[in-house]
């Protein structure tokens, strides 16, 4: 299986890279994994201009022509994604944040359902919880199932034996979960993914909204029409029925808030 590792550190061989290499070593103990690295430091990625073209009209209308598409092509080709960043003031690095901004449309039209992800951060002491939560939220919004979260403390002084053991436990636990999820992909493709109520409800809300705002958000409308879900899935009868009821309630309550007339 192919794993793409995107590293958001401005230091090419810094703590984030060293942590990613340790993770790679542990993963290769579990199976035949091939790793490819993208260093955002070396990629040609211009700063998002906030023109908003990508969300309502489509990513093809982004005026910036650089390495963004190349990186997304690699994400599409890979079976799994590892997203890595140092913690900078309780947040991801500028490099990674700019890449996230450049693919903002994925929050509306997720392209990577069926793929697995692990998020990894390094910190001198604090901020890993907040940073990992943000990275997880973003990666999920792209469609990935995040099955591993790993925060490693890499302070600029010698680590104690206790800290080394804690880092290793965090690494091994994250690798174990990520490995299991990757090995379940073929079974999921064969049987379809079982979708929970909240995930299906989120899809149905986006789908219904896209119908009601099709004049303003044509890219969303084109993306959602004709879909039962983002990917082949098993959706229970109760989930379908309850989501239909909830949609009617939600859009009845929101009837005066937007340009649409509620669910058709």
C-alpha positions as CSV (number, residue, x, y, z in Angstrom):
1,X,0.0,0.0,0.0
2,X,1.1,3.5,-0.7
3,X,1.3,6.2,2.0
4,X,1.7,9.9,1.2
5,X,3.3,11.9,4.0
6,X,2.8,15.7,3.8
7,X,5.2,17.6,6.0
8,X,4.4,21.2,6.9
9,X,7.6,22.1,8.7
10,X,9.9,24.8,7.2
11,X,12.8,22.7,8.5
12,X,13.3,19.8,6.0
13,X,15.2,17.5,8.4
14,X,13.7,18.8,11.7
15,X,11.7,17.1,14.4
16,X,8.6,16.7,12.2
17,X,10.6,14.8,9.6
18,X,12.4,12.7,12.2
19,X,9.1,11.8,13.8
20,X,7.6,10.9,10.4
21,X,10.6,8.6,9.7
22,X,10.1,6.8,13.0
23,X,6.4,6.3,12.1
24,X,7.4,4.9,8.7
25,X,9.8,2.4,10.4
26,X,7.0,1.2,12.7
27,X,4.5,1.0,9.8
28,X,6.9,-1.1,7.7
29,X,7.1,-3.6,10.6
30,X,3.3,-4.1,10.1
31,X,3.2,-4.6,6.4
32,X,4.4,-3.8,2.9
33,X,4.0,0.0,2.9
34,X,5.6,2.3,0.4
35,X,6.1,5.9,1.6
36,X,6.3,9.1,-0.5
37,X,7.1,12.5,1.1
38,X,5.9,15.9,0.1
39,X,7.7,18.8,1.8
40,X,5.6,21.9,1.6
41,X,8.8,23.8,2.2
42,X,9.9,22.8,-1.3
43,X,6.5,23.0,-3.1
44,X,5.5,26.0,-5.1
45,X,2.3,27.0,-3.3
46,X,1.2,30.6,-3.6
47,X,-0.7,32.2,-0.8
48,X,-4.5,31.8,-1.0
49,X,-6.0,35.1,-2.2
50,X,-9.4,34.5,-0.7
51,X,-11.2,35.0,-4.1
52,X,-13.7,32.2,-3.1
53,X,-13.8,30.9,-6.7
54,X,-13.0,27.4,-5.7
55,X,-16.0,26.9,-3.4
56,X,-19.1,28.1,-5.4
57,X,-17.7,27.6,-9.0
58,X,-15.0,24.9,-8.8
59,X,-11.3,24.4,-8.1
60,X,-10.6,24.8,-11.8
61,X,-11.5,28.5,-11.4
62,X,-8.7,29.1,-8.9
63,X,-6.4,31.8,-10.4
64,X,-3.3,30.3,-8.8
65,X,-1.5,27.7,-11.0
66,X,1.2,26.0,-9.0
67,X,1.9,22.7,-7.3
68,X,-1.5,22.4,-5.6
69,X,-2.9,20.0,-8.2
70,X,0.3,17.9,-8.1
71,X,-0.1,17.4,-4.4
72,X,-3.8,16.5,-4.7
73,X,-2.9,14.0,-7.5
74,X,-0.6,12.3,-5.1
75,X,-3.3,12.3,-2.4
76,X,-5.6,10.6,-4.8
77,X,-3.1,8.0,-5.8
78,X,-2.2,7.0,-2.2
79,X,-4.1,4.6,-0.1
80,X,-3.4,6.6,3.1
81,X,-2.3,10.1,4.2
82,X,-0.1,11.1,7.0
83,X,-0.2,14.9,7.7
84,X,2.6,16.3,9.8
85,X,3.2,19.7,11.4
86,X,5.2,21.2,14.2
87,X,3.1,23.1,16.8
88,X,3.5,26.8,16.3
89,X,1.6,28.8,19.0
90,X,-1.0,26.2,19.5
91,X,-1.6,25.7,15.8
92,X,-0.2,24.1,12.6
93,X,2.6,25.8,10.7
94,X,2.0,28.5,8.1
95,X,3.0,26.2,5.3
96,X,0.4,23.6,6.2
97,X,-2.3,26.2,7.0
98,X,-1.8,27.8,3.5
99,X,-2.2,24.4,1.9
100,X,-5.4,23.8,3.9
101,X,-6.7,27.2,2.7
102,X,-5.8,26.4,-0.9
103,X,-8.1,23.3,-0.9
104,X,-10.9,25.0,1.1
105,X,-13.5,23.6,-1.5
106,X,-12.9,20.1,-0.1
107,X,-14.9,21.1,3.0
108,X,-17.9,21.4,0.7
109,X,-17.0,18.6,-1.7
110,X,-14.9,16.0,0.0
111,X,-12.9,14.0,-2.5
112,X,-11.1,11.3,-0.3
113,X,-13.8,9.2,1.2
114,X,-12.7,5.6,1.5
115,X,-9.1,6.7,2.3
116,X,-7.5,6.6,5.8
117,X,-5.4,9.2,7.5
118,X,-3.1,9.7,10.5
119,X,-2.2,13.2,11.9
120,X,1.1,13.8,13.6
121,X,2.5,16.8,15.3
122,X,5.6,17.6,17.3
123,X,5.8,20.1,20.1
124,X,8.3,21.5,22.6
125,X,5.8,21.0,25.4
126,X,2.2,22.3,24.8
127,X,-0.3,22.7,22.0
128,X,-0.4,19.2,20.7
129,X,-4.0,18.5,21.7
130,X,-5.3,21.6,20.0
131,X,-3.2,21.1,16.9
132,X,-4.1,17.5,16.5
133,X,-7.8,18.3,16.9
134,X,-7.6,20.9,14.2
135,X,-5.7,18.6,11.9
136,X,-8.2,15.8,12.5
137,X,-11.2,18.1,11.8
138,X,-9.7,19.4,8.6
139,X,-8.7,16.0,7.3
140,X,-12.1,14.5,8.1
141,X,-13.8,17.3,6.2
142,X,-11.7,16.2,3.1
143,X,-13.3,12.8,3.4
144,X,-10.6,10.9,5.1
145,X,-11.3,8.6,8.0
146,X,-8.7,9.6,10.7
147,X,-7.7,6.5,12.5
148,X,-4.5,7.7,14.2
149,X,-3.5,10.8,16.1
150,X,0.0,11.2,17.5
151,X,1.5,14.1,19.4
152,X,5.2,13.8,20.2
153,X,7.1,16.0,22.6
154,X,10.5,17.0,21.1
155,X,11.8,19.7,23.4
156,X,15.2,21.3,22.6
157,X,16.8,19.6,25.6
158,X,17.6,15.9,26.3
159,X,14.5,13.8,26.7
160,X,14.0,11.8,29.9
161,X,13.6,8.1,29.7
162,X,10.0,8.5,30.8
163,X,9.3,10.9,28.0
164,X,11.0,8.6,25.5
165,X,8.7,5.7,26.6
166,X,5.6,7.9,26.4
167,X,6.5,9.1,22.9
168,X,7.1,5.5,21.8
169,X,3.8,4.3,23.2
170,X,1.9,7.1,21.4
171,X,3.7,6.3,18.2
172,X,3.0,2.5,18.5
173,X,-0.7,3.0,19.3
174,X,-1.2,5.4,16.4
175,X,0.6,3.0,14.0
176,X,-1.5,0.0,15.2
177,X,-4.8,1.8,14.6
178,X,-3.6,3.2,11.2
179,X,-2.4,-0.2,10.1
180,X,-5.6,-1.9,11.0
181,X,-7.7,0.7,9.1
182,X,-5.6,0.5,6.0
183,X,-5.9,-3.3,5.9
184,X,-9.7,-3.0,6.2
185,X,-9.9,-1.1,2.9
186,X,-10.4,-4.1,0.6
187,X,-13.2,-5.5,2.8
188,X,-14.9,-2.1,2.9
189,X,-14.7,-1.8,-0.9
190,X,-16.3,-5.3,-1.2
191,X,-19.1,-4.9,1.4
192,X,-19.5,-1.1,1.5
193,X,-18.9,1.1,4.5
194,X,-21.5,1.1,7.2
195,X,-22.6,4.7,7.6
196,X,-23.7,6.1,11.0
197,X,-26.6,8.4,11.4
198,X,-24.6,11.6,12.0
199,X,-22.4,11.0,8.9
200,X,-25.4,10.3,6.7
201,X,-27.3,13.3,8.2
202,X,-24.3,15.6,7.3
203,X,-24.3,14.3,3.8
204,X,-28.0,14.8,3.4
205,X,-27.9,18.3,4.7
206,X,-25.1,19.3,2.2
207,X,-27.0,17.5,-0.6
208,X,-30.3,19.3,0.2
209,X,-28.6,22.7,0.6
210,X,-26.8,22.2,-2.7
211,X,-30.2,21.8,-4.4
212,X,-31.6,25.0,-2.9
213,X,-28.6,27.2,-3.7
214,X,-27.7,25.7,-7.1
215,X,-27.8,29.2,-8.7
216,X,-25.2,30.5,-6.2
217,X,-23.2,27.3,-5.7
218,X,-23.3,25.4,-9.0
219,X,-20.2,23.3,-8.1
220,X,-21.9,21.9,-5.0
221,X,-25.1,21.2,-6.9
222,X,-23.2,19.2,-9.6
223,X,-21.2,17.3,-7.0
224,X,-24.1,16.1,-4.9
225,X,-26.8,15.3,-7.4
226,X,-27.4,11.6,-8.0
227,X,-25.4,10.5,-5.1
228,X,-26.7,8.2,-2.3
229,X,-23.6,8.9,-0.3
230,X,-20.0,10.0,-0.9
231,X,-18.9,6.4,-1.5
232,X,-20.5,3.0,-1.8
233,X,-22.1,2.4,1.6
234,X,-24.5,0.4,3.7
235,X,-27.2,2.8,5.0
236,X,-29.8,1.3,7.4
237,X,-33.5,1.8,7.0
238,X,-33.8,3.5,10.3
239,X,-31.0,5.9,9.4
240,X,-32.7,6.7,6.1
241,X,-36.1,7.3,7.7
242,X,-34.9,9.3,10.7
243,X,-32.7,11.5,8.5
244,X,-35.7,12.3,6.3
245,X,-37.7,13.4,9.3
246,X,-34.9,15.4,10.7
247,X,-34.3,17.2,7.4
248,X,-37.9,18.3,7.2
249,X,-37.7,19.7,10.7
250,X,-34.3,21.4,10.1
251,X,-35.3,23.1,6.9
252,X,-38.7,24.1,8.2
253,X,-36.9,25.9,11.0
254,X,-34.5,27.5,8.6
255,X,-37.1,28.4,5.9
256,X,-36.6,32.2,6.3
257,X,-32.8,32.1,6.5
258,X,-31.8,31.4,2.9
259,X,-32.7,31.6,-0.8
260,X,-34.2,28.1,-1.0
261,X,-37.7,26.8,-0.1
262,X,-36.5,23.8,2.0
263,X,-36.3,20.2,0.9
264,X,-38.0,19.4,-2.3
